[in-house]
Amino acid sequence: MPDRADVRRPRFPRFWKPRLAALIALLVPLCGGHAAGAAQLRIGPGDGPLQAAVERAAPGDTLLLQAGVYPGNLLVDKPLVIQGEPGAVLDAAGQGDVVRVRAPDVTLRGLILRRSGFDLTAMNAAVFVEKSASGVRIEHNRIELAAFGIWLDACSDAQVLGNRISSDPQVRSQDRGNGIHLFAVSGARVEDNEVWDSRDGIYIDTSNRNVLRRNYLHDLRYGIHYMYSYHNEVVGNRTERTRTGYALMQSKFLTVLGNVSERDENYGLLLNFITNSVIAGNRVRDIQRGRVPGGDEGHGVAGAEGKALFVYNALYNEIRDNLFAGAEIGIHLTAGSEDNRIYGNRFEANRTQVKYVANRPQEWSHNGRGNYWSDYLGFDLDGDGIGDIPYEPNDGVDQLLWKYPVAKVLMHSPAVEILRWVQREFPVLKPPGVRDSAPLMQPPPLPAVEDGG
C-alpha cells in the first residue's frame, strides 16, 4: 500500500527537471509586472505638460527631467521615478501642492520644488504624500518657499533622505508650515535632511515606530517636535538657533540618543508628559534666554529661562550620560517629575545646576554612580572616584532665591551662611529636594555618537 503522501505528490521524470527550471526562469519576468519592461524617458520643458508625461508613462518608468522650469500641481498616481537633472524645477506658482503622491513605490529625486500655496488649513506642501502611497522615497531634493515642506499623511514605510528644506523667511514663524510633517505614519526613515526658516523642523503627530537620524535643524521654532507618538528613535540629530531644540511631548517609549543642541533658546531638551523613555548621550550647550518678548520671528518668550533640560510631569524615564553645559539652568524638574533614573550626566558651568521643588526627595544616582557637578566642593579621600559627601543642589536657601530672585544680592552675606549652617546641622529643617549620593569627581567620557550636521 503506497504512503498517502506518495499518492498526492506529483512525480516528474528526471529529464524534465532542467526543462522545468528553464520554463520557470522564462515565466518569472513575465509575471513580475512592469519592472522588467521599465523605461527611462528623458523629458524637457518644451515637451508638453509634465502631467501628460506622467499619464503616458507605464508603472515603473523613470521620468528624467532636463534643466528648466515645469509647472507644479503634479499628481503622481502610479509607481514612477521622477528624477531631475541639475536645474530641474517644479514651480506651483503659489497654488496648491507642488507634487501630490497617491501611488505606492514612487521616488522623487534631485528636484527643486518651490512655491506651493500657503494655505495651512489645506495643508499645502511641496510634497504631499497620501495614505495610499506606501514606500515613497523623497531624496536629495531642494524645497523652497513652501508652506509645509513634506507632509506624510498616514502612509507607511516612507523614506525622506538628504533633502534641504526651507520656507519663506518673510512670513511670520507661526504662519509657516513645518519642514517635515508626519501624521499617523509608521515605519518612516527621516535621515540626513537640513531644515531651516520653517515653523518646526520635524513634527511627529500620532506616529509610531519611526526613525529620525542625523538631521540638521536650525533657525526654527522647534527643531524636533513630538506629540502622542510611541516607540520612535531620535538619533544623532543637531539643532541650532531654535526656540527649543527637542520638544518631546505626550509620548512614550522614545529612544533619544546622541543628539546635539547648541545655542538654542529657552530649552535644549523639553520633556513634557514623557514616560518610559531613554534620554542618553546627548549634548546640550549654551542655551540662552529668549531674546525679545513676543519677537516677530518667534525668537523669544517673555520671562523664558535658558534651560538645558526642562522636565515637566515626566515619569519613569532614564536620563543618563548626557552633557548639560553653559545654560542658565542645567535641569529644571517640576509638576510631579519623579521616579526618573538620572545618573552619569555632566552638569558643567550652568549658572544654576538644578531647580527642583517637590514634596518628596529624589535620589540621582544608580548602582553607586551619580553625576558630575562642576561646582561640587567635596573630597574623595579614598580615591574611588566618588565624592565622600552627597551633592545636594537645592536646599531651602536655593528655593528662597528661586522664589525671590532679587535676594541673590545676599548670596554671600552672613545671614545666608547662617541659614545654610542651620540646615546642615539640623536636617529636620531641610525641605525635600535632590540628592546625589555618589557624585563623580571627574567628568565621564561622553559616548561616541553620530554626527547630525
Disulfide bonds with the S-S distance in Angstrom:
none
